Amino acid sequence: MLLEEVGILARVMVWMYSAAKKLGLQLKAFIPVLLGLGCSVPAVTGIRILSTRRQGLATIAMLAFIPCS
């Protein structure tokens, strides 16, 4: 994959990790956020992978700012 060869994916993951640490979330909280780019319904369902209820509620609050396409 071209993105892996150029190194963009690694840079994006470092950025996402630092953003997650500032928000007090785990890195796997961005999986529902990425799902939310298409539709919020599967994104809200995807918060079941998070370990705590507080992280799930914080992720749902972030999803409110992502417009559905």
C-alpha positions, 0 to 999 in steps of 0.5 A, a space after each residue: 500500500 502506498 500510504 504505508 510505504 510513504 509513512 503517512 499511516 504511522 504519522 497519523 497514528 502518532 497524531 491520533 495517539 497524542 490526541 487520545 491522550 489529551 482527551 483521556 481516551 484509549 486509542 481504540 476510541 477512534 475506531 467508532 469515530 472513523 465509523 462515524 464519518 459515514 453514519 453515527 448509528 454504527 459508530 454509537 454501536 461501536 462504542 461497545 469495544 471500549 473498556 469503561 462507560 466514561 470513555 464510551 460517553 466521551 466518544 459519543 459526545 465527540 460523534 455529535 460534532 462529526 457530520 454524516 455524509 
